[in-house]
Amino acid sequence: MLMAHPAVLQDLIAQYEALTLLGAEESTPQARQRLADITYTLCVATGTRDIDMALIAARHRLSGARPEDDSLLQAPEPASAPVVQVSAV
C-alpha cells in the first residue's frame, strides 16, 4: 500500500478539523462537499473506510514524524551480551 507523506496527512487533518469546527456539516453545499472530499481523501490515504479510523491511522503515522526521521531504515541488530569468563579459584 502506498503511504501518504506525513506533511500531506497533517494538512488533511488540519483541513478536516477546521471544517468540522466551523460546522461544515450544516453549512453550504460547497462546504459539505469539501468536507466529504477531505474525508474521502483521508480514508484513501490511510487505507480505512471510516473517518474516525482514518484520523487515528493518520495521527499514528504522524507521531514522532520529523524531517530527520529515519524510521524507514532498518534498526541495527541488538548487540549480544558480553561474555564474561569465570575462572575457578
VEXRO-151260 format. One record per residue: x, y, z of N, C-alpha, C, CB in turn; residue in three letters. Coordinates in pm, 1 decimal. Each point is the difference from the previous one (the first is absolute). Glycine has a CB too. Layout:
% VEXRO-151260
@n_px = X	n_py = Y	n_pz = Z	ca_px = X	ca_py = Y	ca_pz = Z	c_px = X	c_py = Y	c_pz = Z	cb_px = X	cb_py = Y	cb_pz = Z	type = ALA .
...
END
This chain:
% VEXRO-151260
@n_px = 84.4	n_py = -118.0	n_pz = 0.0	ca_px = -84.4	ca_py = 118.0	ca_pz = 0.0	c_px = 89.2	c_py = 124.7	c_pz = 0.0	cb_px = -185.4	cb_py = -125.1	cb_pz = 122.6	type = MET .
@n_px = 147.5	n_py = 222.1	n_pz = -200.2	ca_px = 72.4	ca_py = 126.1	ca_pz = -1.4	c_px = -28.3	c_py = 75.6	c_pz = 128.4	cb_px = -10.4	cb_py = 9.1	cb_pz = -251.3	type = LEU .
@n_px = 111.5	n_py = 60.6	n_pz = 301.1	ca_px = -15.1	ca_py = 75.9	ca_pz = 123.2	c_px = 5.6	c_py = 148.5	c_pz = -32.8	cb_px = 104.0	cb_py = -186.8	cb_pz = 136.1	type = MET .
@n_px = -199.3	n_py = 260.9	n_pz = -82.9	ca_px = -1.3	ca_py = 145.2	ca_pz = -20.0	c_px = 112.1	c_py = 63.2	c_pz = 81.2	cb_px = -249.5	cb_py = -2.5	cb_pz = -41.4	type = ALA .
@n_px = 307.5	n_py = 106.0	n_pz = -11.1	ca_px = 106.2	ca_py = 72.3	ca_pz = 70.1	c_px = -57.9	c_py = 63.1	c_pz = 126.0	cb_px = 122.3	cb_py = 45.5	cb_pz = -217.8	type = HIS .
@n_px = -46.8	n_py = -44.9	n_pz = 327.6	ca_px = -50.1	ca_py = 60.0	ca_pz = 124.1	c_px = -49.7	c_py = 143.6	c_pz = -16.0	cb_px = 157.5	cb_py = -146.6	cb_pz = 119.6	type = PRO .
@n_px = -94.7	n_py = 225.2	n_pz = -204.9	ca_px = -44.5	ca_py = 137.6	ca_pz = -20.2	c_px = -139.5	c_py = 4.0	c_pz = -63.5	cb_px = 240.0	cb_py = 72.1	cb_pz = -24.5	type = ALA .
@n_px = -266.4	n_py = -165.7	n_pz = -65.9	ca_px = -131.7	ca_py = -7.8	ca_pz = -63.2	c_px = -104.4	c_py = -39.9	c_pz = 103.7	cb_px = 105.4	cb_py = -61.1	cb_pz = -221.6	type = VAL .
@n_px = -72.9	n_py = -40.0	n_pz = 302.6	ca_px = -93.2	ca_py = -43.2	ca_pz = 104.3	c_px = -28.5	c_py = 112.4	c_pz = 98.6	cb_px = 84.1	cb_py = -234.1	cb_pz = -24.3	type = LEU .
@n_px = 19.1	n_py = 303.9	n_pz = 63.7	ca_px = -16.4	ca_py = 109.6	ca_pz = 95.0	c_px = -91.4	c_py = 108.0	c_pz = -57.6	cb_px = 228.0	cb_py = -48.1	cb_pz = 94.8	type = GLN .
@n_px = -210.5	n_py = 79.5	n_pz = -222.5	ca_px = -83.8	ca_py = 100.2	ca_pz = -64.9	c_px = -144.8	c_py = -47.1	c_pz = -10.0	cb_px = 199.2	cb_py = 79.6	cb_pz = -129.2	type = ASP .
@n_px = -220.2	n_py = -205.4	n_pz = 94.7	ca_px = -136.0	ca_py = -53.2	ca_pz = -9.6	c_px = -69.6	c_py = 2.8	c_pz = 136.2	cb_px = 72.0	cb_py = -146.2	cb_pz = -191.5	type = LEU .
@n_px = 0.0	n_py = 108.0	n_pz = 296.0	ca_px = -57.4	ca_py = 2.8	ca_pz = 134.6	c_px = -37.9	c_py = 142.7	c_pz = 37.8	cb_px = 137.0	cb_py = -201.1	cb_pz = 65.2	type = ILE .
@n_px = -48.0	n_py = 295.7	n_pz = -93.4	ca_px = -27.3	ca_py = 139.8	ca_pz = 33.6	c_px = -123.0	c_py = 51.7	c_pz = -74.6	cb_px = 244.9	cb_py = 35.7	cb_pz = 42.2	type = ALA .
@n_px = -256.3	n_py = -69.6	n_pz = -170.2	ca_px = -115.9	ca_py = 42.9	ca_pz = -77.5	c_px = -128.5	c_py = -63.2	c_pz = 53.0	cb_px = 147.4	cb_py = 28.0	cb_pz = -200.7	type = GLN .
@n_px = -141.4	n_py = -157.6	n_pz = 232.1	ca_px = -118.1	ca_py = -69.2	ca_pz = 52.3	c_px = -43.6	c_py = 63.3	c_pz = 132.4	cb_px = 72.6	cb_py = -214.7	cb_pz = -113.0	type = TYR .
@n_px = 23.2	n_py = 237.6	n_pz = 203.1	ca_px = -33.3	ca_py = 58.2	ca_pz = 129.8	c_px = -57.0	c_py = 140.7	c_pz = -14.6	cb_px = 180.2	cb_py = -137.7	cb_pz = 104.3	type = GLU .
@n_px = -124.9	n_py = 216.9	n_pz = -195.6	ca_px = -50.4	ca_py = 135.7	ca_pz = -21.1	c_px = -143.2	c_py = -2.6	c_pz = -54.0	cb_px = 235.0	cb_py = 79.3	cb_pz = -42.9	type = ALA .
@n_px = -260.0	n_py = -166.8	n_pz = -53.4	ca_px = -133.9	ca_py = -8.4	ca_pz = -57.4	c_px = -102.7	c_py = -48.1	c_pz = 102.0	cb_px = 103.1	cb_py = -44.5	cb_pz = -222.3	type = LEU .
@n_px = -67.0	n_py = -53.3	n_pz = 303.8	ca_px = -94.8	ca_py = -47.8	ca_pz = 100.4	c_px = -19.9	c_py = 102.9	c_pz = 109.6	cb_px = 67.7	cb_py = -234.5	cb_pz = -49.5	type = THR .
@n_px = 37.8	n_py = 304.5	n_pz = 86.2	ca_px = -10.9	ca_py = 104.1	ca_pz = 101.3	c_px = -91.6	c_py = 113.4	c_pz = -46.7	cb_px = 230.1	cb_py = -58.6	cb_pz = 81.1	type = LEU .
@n_px = -224.2	n_py = 90.5	n_pz = -209.4	ca_px = -83.7	ca_py = 105.2	ca_pz = -55.8	c_px = -141.9	c_py = -47.8	c_pz = -32.4	cb_px = 206.4	cb_py = 103.0	cb_pz = -92.1	type = LEU .
@n_px = -233.6	n_py = -229.6	n_pz = 115.5	ca_px = -134.2	ca_py = -52.6	ca_pz = -22.7	c_px = -34.5	c_py = -20.3	c_pz = -145.7	cb_px = -64.9	cb_py = 110.8	cb_pz = 206.1	type = GLY .
@n_px = 157.5	n_py = -162.2	n_pz = -283.3	ca_px = -22.4	ca_py = -19.5	ca_pz = -143.0	c_px = -114.3	c_py = -97.4	c_pz = -28.1	cb_px = 241.3	cb_py = 47.3	cb_pz = -37.8	type = ALA .
@n_px = -270.5	n_py = -137.8	n_pz = 133.5	ca_px = -108.3	ca_py = -97.0	ca_pz = -20.6	c_px = -133.7	c_py = 69.9	c_pz = -20.4	cb_px = 124.7	cb_py = -166.1	cb_pz = 139.4	type = GLU .
@n_px = -143.2	n_py = 278.4	n_pz = -72.3	ca_px = -126.8	ca_py = 73.9	ca_pz = -9.8	c_px = 15.9	c_py = 130.2	c_pz = -77.9	cb_px = -70.5	cb_py = -100.2	cb_pz = 217.5	type = GLU .
@n_px = 172.7	n_py = 111.0	n_pz = -297.4	ca_px = 29.2	ca_py = 125.2	ca_pz = -69.5	c_px = -45.0	c_py = -7.8	c_pz = -145.7	cb_px = 195.4	cb_py = 40.0	cb_pz = 153.4	type = SER .
@n_px = -125.5	n_py = 30.4	n_pz = -237.1	ca_px = -33.3	ca_py = 5.8	ca_pz = -142.8	c_px = 30.0	c_py = -133.1	c_pz = -68.7	cb_px = 47.9	cb_py = 246.6	cb_pz = 0.0	type = THR .
@n_px = -108.6	n_py = -269.2	n_pz = -114.6	ca_px = 31.3	ca_py = -122.3	ca_pz = -75.0	c_px = 148.7	c_py = -10.8	c_pz = -34.3	cb_px = -231.0	cb_py = 5.9	cb_pz = -93.7	type = PRO .
@n_px = 295.0	n_py = 107.1	n_pz = 65.8	ca_px = 142.6	ca_py = -2.0	ca_pz = -32.9	c_px = 82.7	c_py = -44.5	c_pz = 120.6	cb_px = -36.5	cb_py = 183.5	cb_pz = -168.5	type = GLN .
@n_px = 2.5	n_py = -134.8	n_pz = 287.2	ca_px = 73.5	ca_py = -38.7	ca_pz = 120.7	c_px = -22.1	c_py = -147.6	c_pz = 31.3	cb_px = -20.8	cb_py = 234.4	cb_pz = 88.5	type = ALA .
@n_px = -102.8	n_py = -282.2	n_pz = -106.0	ca_px = -27.4	ca_py = -142.6	ca_pz = 22.6	c_px = 76.9	c_py = -86.3	c_pz = -99.0	cb_px = -227.6	cb_py = 57.7	cb_pz = 87.6	type = ARG .
@n_px = 234.3	n_py = -13.1	n_pz = -212.6	ca_px = 73.1	ca_py = -75.7	ca_pz = -101.6	c_px = 148.9	c_py = -1.6	c_pz = 30.9	cb_px = -173.3	cb_py = 60.7	cb_pz = -170.3	type = GLN .
@n_px = 227.3	n_py = 52.3	n_pz = 214.3	ca_px = 142.5	ca_py = 6.0	ca_pz = 35.1	c_px = 29.5	c_py = -94.4	c_pz = 116.3	cb_px = 12.0	cb_py = 239.4	cb_pz = -79.7	type = ARG .
@n_px = -100.7	n_py = -242.0	n_pz = 179.2	ca_px = 17.6	ca_py = -91.2	ca_pz = 113.3	c_px = -6.5	c_py = -145.4	c_pz = -46.7	cb_px = -100.8	cb_py = 171.7	cb_pz = 154.7	type = LEU .
@n_px = 8.7	n_py = -201.7	n_pz = -243.4	ca_px = -10.9	ca_py = -136.2	ca_pz = -54.8	c_px = 126.0	c_py = -37.0	c_pz = -77.5	cb_px = -249.9	cb_py = 24.7	cb_pz = -14.0	type = ALA .
@n_px = 303.9	n_py = 69.9	n_pz = -63.2	ca_px = 122.3	ca_py = -25.7	ca_pz = -76.3	c_px = 119.3	c_py = -26.4	c_pz = 92.2	cb_px = -88.7	cb_py = 144.7	cb_pz = -184.5	type = ASP .
@n_px = 101.9	n_py = -64.1	n_pz = 289.7	ca_px = 110.0	ca_py = -18.2	ca_pz = 95.7	c_px = -15.9	c_py = -133.4	c_pz = 71.9	cb_px = 20.3	cb_py = 250.2	cb_pz = 30.7	type = ILE .
@n_px = -142.7	n_py = -282.5	n_pz = 8.4	ca_px = -27.1	ca_py = -127.5	ca_pz = 67.3	c_px = 39.7	c_py = -116.3	c_pz = -88.7	cb_px = -188.0	cb_py = 105.2	cb_pz = 127.1	type = THR .
@n_px = 145.8	n_py = -101.5	n_pz = -253.0	ca_px = 32.9	ca_py = -105.5	ca_pz = -95.2	c_px = 151.6	c_py = -12.2	c_pz = -18.4	cb_px = -219.3	cb_py = 39.3	cb_pz = -116.5	type = TYR .
@n_px = 285.9	n_py = 73.9	n_pz = 100.2	ca_px = 144.5	ca_py = -1.0	ca_pz = -21.6	c_px = 73.6	c_py = -56.2	c_pz = 121.1	cb_px = -23.5	cb_py = 197.2	cb_pz = -151.9	type = THR .
@n_px = -19.3	n_py = -160.4	n_pz = 271.3	ca_px = 62.1	ca_py = -55.5	ca_pz = 121.3	c_px = -18.8	c_py = -151.3	c_pz = 6.4	cb_px = -40.7	cb_py = 217.2	cb_pz = 119.7	type = LEU .
@n_px = -78.3	n_py = -263.8	n_pz = -153.4	ca_px = -25.2	ca_py = -144.0	ca_pz = 2.5	c_px = 86.8	c_py = -73.3	c_pz = -102.2	cb_px = -234.7	cb_py = 45.0	cb_pz = 75.2	type = CYS .
@n_px = 244.9	n_py = 9.2	n_pz = -195.2	ca_px = 83.2	ca_py = -62.4	ca_pz = -102.7	c_px = 147.0	c_py = 2.6	c_pz = 41.1	cb_px = -165.9	cb_py = 68.4	cb_pz = -176.4	type = VAL .
@n_px = 212.2	n_py = 44.5	n_pz = 229.5	ca_px = 141.1	ca_py = 15.0	ca_pz = 37.1	c_px = 40.6	c_py = -91.2	c_pz = 114.5	cb_px = -12.1	cb_py = 234.4	cb_pz = -76.7	type = ALA .
@n_px = -84.3	n_py = -274.7	n_pz = 158.2	ca_px = 31.9	ca_py = -84.7	ca_pz = 115.6	c_px = -47.4	c_py = -143.4	c_pz = -17.8	cb_px = -14.2	cb_py = 201.6	cb_pz = 143.1	type = THR .
@n_px = -54.1	n_py = -231.2	n_pz = -252.7	ca_px = -47.4	ca_py = -135.9	ca_pz = -24.3	c_px = -114.1	c_py = -40.2	c_pz = 92.2	cb_px = 227.6	cb_py = -56.8	cb_pz = -76.7	type = GLY .
@n_px = -309.6	n_py = 153.5	n_pz = 115.7	ca_px = -112.6	ca_py = -28.1	ca_pz = 89.0	c_px = -130.3	c_py = 36.2	c_pz = -71.2	cb_px = 143.8	cb_py = 42.5	cb_pz = 205.3	type = THR .
@n_px = -255.5	n_py = -78.3	n_pz = -141.4	ca_px = -131.0	ca_py = 30.1	ca_pz = -58.5	c_px = -82.4	c_py = 92.0	c_pz = 88.0	cb_px = 5.7	cb_py = -219.9	cb_pz = -112.9	type = ARG .
@n_px = 47.3	n_py = 258.8	n_pz = 224.6	ca_px = -73.7	ca_py = 78.6	ca_pz = 98.2	c_px = 86.5	c_py = 118.7	c_pz = 40.9	cb_px = -125.8	cb_py = -205.4	cb_pz = 83.5	type = ASP .
@n_px = 65.8	n_py = 323.8	n_pz = -72.2	ca_px = 78.8	ca_py = 119.4	ca_pz = 30.9	c_px = 65.5	c_py = -9.1	c_pz = 136.8	cb_px = -153.1	cb_py = 132.9	cb_pz = -143.4	type = ILE .
@n_px = 86.6	n_py = -192.8	n_pz = 240.4	ca_px = 61.5	ca_py = -12.6	ca_pz = 132.7	c_px = 125.4	c_py = -86.7	c_pz = -6.0	cb_px = -225.6	cb_py = 27.4	cb_pz = 106.5	type = ASP .
@n_px = 217.4	n_py = -137.8	n_pz = -178.6	ca_px = 117.5	ca_py = -86.3	ca_pz = -15.5	c_px = 107.0	c_py = 68.3	c_pz = -84.7	cb_px = -146.8	cb_py = -202.8	cb_pz = 21.1	type = MET .
@n_px = 104.6	n_py = 279.9	n_pz = -119.8	ca_px = 96.2	ca_py = 71.2	ca_pz = -84.4	c_px = 77.7	c_py = 102.4	c_pz = 81.4	cb_px = -149.1	cb_py = -33.5	cb_pz = -198.5	type = ALA .
@n_px = 80.1	n_py = 104.9	n_pz = 286.5	ca_px = 68.4	ca_py = 98.3	ca_pz = 84.3	c_px = 96.8	c_py = -67.6	c_pz = 95.3	cb_px = -198.1	cb_py = 150.5	cb_pz = -16.7	type = LEU .
@n_px = 157.5	n_py = -262.9	n_pz = 74.4	ca_px = 88.7	ca_py = -73.8	ca_pz = 90.3	c_px = 123.5	c_py = -47.4	c_pz = -75.3	cb_px = -197.2	cb_py = -72.8	cb_pz = 138.7	type = ILE .
@n_px = 175.3	n_py = 13.0	n_pz = -256.1	ca_px = 112.9	ca_py = -50.6	ca_pz = -79.7	c_px = 92.6	c_py = 112.7	c_pz = -43.3	cb_px = -143.8	cb_py = -187.8	cb_pz = -80.0	type = ALA .
@n_px = 87.5	n_py = 298.7	n_pz = 37.2	ca_px = 82.4	ca_py = 112.8	ca_pz = -44.4	c_px = 81.6	c_py = 55.6	c_pz = 116.0	cb_px = -169.5	cb_py = 55.3	cb_pz = -177.0	type = ALA .
@n_px = 106.6	n_py = -37.4	n_pz = 291.2	ca_px = 72.9	ca_py = 52.3	ca_pz = 115.9	c_px = 106.5	c_py = -97.6	c_pz = 46.8	cb_px = -203.0	cb_py = 128.0	cb_pz = 67.8	type = ARG .
@n_px = 175.6	n_py = -256.4	n_pz = -79.2	ca_px = 99.7	ca_py = -100.7	ca_pz = 37.7	c_px = 122.4	c_py = 9.8	c_pz = -90.4	cb_px = -182.9	cb_py = -151.7	cb_pz = 83.3	type = HIS .
@n_px = 160.2	n_py = 174.4	n_pz = -209.6	ca_px = 112.2	ca_py = 13.6	ca_pz = -94.2	c_px = 77.8	c_py = 128.9	c_pz = 21.9	cb_px = -128.6	cb_py = -133.9	cb_pz = -165.3	type = ARG .
@n_px = 63.7	n_py = 233.6	n_pz = 226.0	ca_px = 67.3	ca_py = 126.7	ca_pz = 24.8	c_px = 82.6	c_py = -0.9	c_pz = 127.3	cb_px = -183.1	cb_py = 111.2	cb_pz = -120.8	type = LEU .
@n_px = 151.9	n_py = -199.2	n_pz = 212.9	ca_px = 68.3	ca_py = 4.4	ca_pz = 129.2	c_px = 149.9	c_py = -15.0	c_pz = -18.5	cb_px = -202.9	cb_py = -94.6	cb_pz = 111.8	type = SER .
@n_px = 274.6	n_py = 194.9	n_pz = -67.9	ca_px = 145.3	ca_py = -1.6	ca_pz = -7.7	c_px = 54.6	c_py = 29.3	c_pz = -138.4	cb_px = -4.2	cb_py = -160.8	cb_pz = 183.4	type = GLY .
@n_px = -82.2	n_py = 186.8	n_pz = -280.0	ca_px = 48.8	ca_py = 29.1	ca_pz = -134.8	c_px = 67.7	c_py = 136.3	c_pz = -1.8	cb_px = -183.3	cb_py = -140.9	cb_pz = -101.2	type = ALA .
@n_px = 299.5	n_py = 143.9	n_pz = 42.9	ca_px = 75.1	ca_py = 124.8	ca_pz = -11.4	c_px = 93.5	c_py = -13.8	c_pz = -120.4	cb_px = -12.8	cb_py = 45.7	cb_pz = 253.2	type = ARG .
@n_px = 68.1	n_py = 63.3	n_pz = -303.2	ca_px = 81.2	ca_py = -8.4	ca_pz = -121.8	c_px = 116.6	c_py = -97.6	c_pz = 10.6	cb_px = -63.7	cb_py = 233.3	cb_pz = -44.9	type = PRO .
@n_px = 123.2	n_py = -244.7	n_pz = 163.7	ca_px = 114.4	ca_py = -89.3	ca_pz = 13.1	c_px = -40.4	c_py = -140.8	c_pz = 41.2	cb_px = 138.0	cb_py = 196.7	cb_pz = 58.8	type = GLU .
@n_px = -266.7	n_py = -227.5	n_pz = -65.8	ca_px = -49.2	ca_py = -131.2	ca_pz = 39.5	c_px = 60.1	c_py = -107.1	c_pz = -90.2	cb_px = -214.1	cb_py = 102.6	cb_pz = 84.7	type = ASP .
@n_px = 273.1	n_py = -201.9	n_pz = -24.2	ca_px = 59.7	ca_py = -108.7	ca_pz = -77.2	c_px = -75.7	c_py = -129.8	c_pz = 24.9	cb_px = 224.8	cb_py = 112.8	cb_pz = 10.9	type = ASP .
@n_px = -354.1	n_py = -102.2	n_pz = 12.4	ca_px = -79.4	ca_py = -116.2	ca_pz = 34.0	c_px = -6.4	c_py = -102.5	c_pz = -112.7	cb_px = -132.0	cb_py = 145.2	cb_pz = 149.8	type = SER .
@n_px = 164.1	n_py = -105.5	n_pz = -271.0	ca_px = -0.8	ca_py = -95.2	ca_pz = -109.4	c_px = 127.3	c_py = -83.5	c_pz = -4.3	cb_px = -145.8	cb_py = 155.8	cb_pz = -126.5	type = LEU .
@n_px = 246.7	n_py = -112.7	n_pz = 198.7	ca_px = 123.7	ca_py = -76.2	ca_pz = 5.3	c_px = -16.2	c_py = -115.2	c_pz = 97.5	cb_px = 135.0	cb_py = 204.9	cb_pz = -57.0	type = LEU .
@n_px = -70.2	n_py = -312.8	n_pz = 27.6	ca_px = -10.0	ca_py = -115.6	ca_pz = 88.3	c_px = 81.8	c_py = 25.5	c_pz = 125.8	cb_px = -33.7	cb_py = -154.4	cb_pz = -197.3	type = GLN .
@n_px = -25.1	n_py = 120.6	n_pz = 310.3	ca_px = 69.3	ca_py = 17.8	ca_pz = 127.3	c_px = 116.7	c_py = -98.6	c_pz = 7.9	cb_px = -214.3	cb_py = 78.7	cb_pz = 112.2	type = ALA .
@n_px = 325.2	n_py = -35.6	n_pz = -53.3	ca_px = 113.4	ca_py = -90.7	ca_pz = 12.2	c_px = -33.9	c_py = -114.7	c_pz = 95.1	cb_px = 158.8	cb_py = 190.5	cb_pz = -45.9	type = PRO .
@n_px = -95.1	n_py = -301.5	n_pz = 20.8	ca_px = -19.0	ca_py = -115.7	ca_pz = 87.2	c_px = 52.8	c_py = 32.9	c_pz = 139.0	cb_px = 18.3	cb_py = -158.5	cb_pz = -196.5	type = GLU .
@n_px = -90.9	n_py = 118.8	n_pz = 300.4	ca_px = 49.9	ca_py = 27.9	ca_pz = 134.7	c_px = 128.3	c_py = -79.0	c_pz = 26.2	cb_px = -235.6	cb_py = 44.5	cb_pz = 80.1	type = PRO .
@n_px = 327.9	n_py = 20.9	n_pz = -14.9	ca_px = 126.2	ca_py = -65.9	ca_pz = 32.2	c_px = -25.7	c_py = -108.5	c_pz = 103.5	cb_px = 130.7	cb_py = 210.6	cb_pz = -51.6	type = ALA .
@n_px = -63.5	n_py = -321.5	n_pz = 32.9	ca_px = -19.0	ca_py = -107.7	ca_pz = 96.3	c_px = 72.3	c_py = 35.8	c_pz = 130.0	cb_px = -20.5	cb_py = -171.4	cb_pz = -187.0	type = SER .
@n_px = -24.5	n_py = 112.6	n_pz = 293.9	ca_px = 58.6	ca_py = 27.5	ca_pz = 131.2	c_px = 146.4	c_py = -43.4	c_pz = 0.0	cb_px = -225.5	cb_py = -29.4	cb_pz = 112.9	type = ALA .
@n_px = 311.8	n_py = 107.3	n_pz = -49.0	ca_px = 142.0	ca_py = -37.6	ca_pz = 3.6	c_px = 19.0	c_py = -132.0	c_pz = 72.5	cb_px = 64.3	cb_py = 241.5	cb_pz = -4.6	type = PRO .
@n_px = 30.5	n_py = -315.8	n_pz = -44.8	ca_px = 30.7	ca_py = -129.1	ca_pz = 62.2	c_px = 97.8	c_py = 23.1	c_pz = 113.2	cb_px = -39.7	cb_py = -124.1	cb_pz = -216.7	type = VAL .
@n_px = 3.2	n_py = 77.8	n_pz = 333.2	ca_px = 88.0	ca_py = 14.9	ca_pz = 115.5	c_px = 51.5	c_py = -137.6	c_pz = 37.7	cb_px = -125.2	cb_py = 205.1	cb_pz = 82.5	type = VAL .
@n_px = 256.5	n_py = -215.1	n_pz = -79.8	ca_px = 58.8	ca_py = -127.5	ca_pz = 37.3	c_px = 24.4	c_py = -3.4	c_pz = 149.6	cb_px = 106.2	cb_py = -21.2	cb_pz = -226.1	type = GLN .
@n_px = -146.4	n_py = -86.5	n_pz = 285.2	ca_px = 18.7	ca_py = -16.9	ca_pz = 143.5	c_px = 105.5	c_py = -108.9	c_pz = 17.3	cb_px = -241.4	cb_py = 71.8	cb_pz = 56.4	type = VAL .
@n_px = 346.3	n_py = -38.7	n_pz = 15.7	ca_px = 103.8	ca_py = -100.0	ca_pz = 22.0	c_px = -18.2	c_py = -62.2	c_pz = 137.8	cb_px = 159.3	cb_py = 124.6	cb_pz = -151.7	type = SER .
@n_px = -132.3	n_py = -249.4	n_pz = 159.3	ca_px = -10.7	ca_py = -71.1	ca_pz = 128.2	c_px = 122.1	c_py = 32.9	c_pz = 84.0	cb_px = -134.7	cb_py = -187.6	cb_pz = -105.1	type = ALA .
@n_px = 113.9	n_py = 212.5	n_pz = 230.1	ca_px = 110.1	ca_py = 34.4	ca_pz = 88.7	c_px = 46.1	c_py = -120.8	c_pz = 74.5	cb_px = -85.8	cb_py = 229.8	cb_pz = 22.4	type = VAL .
END
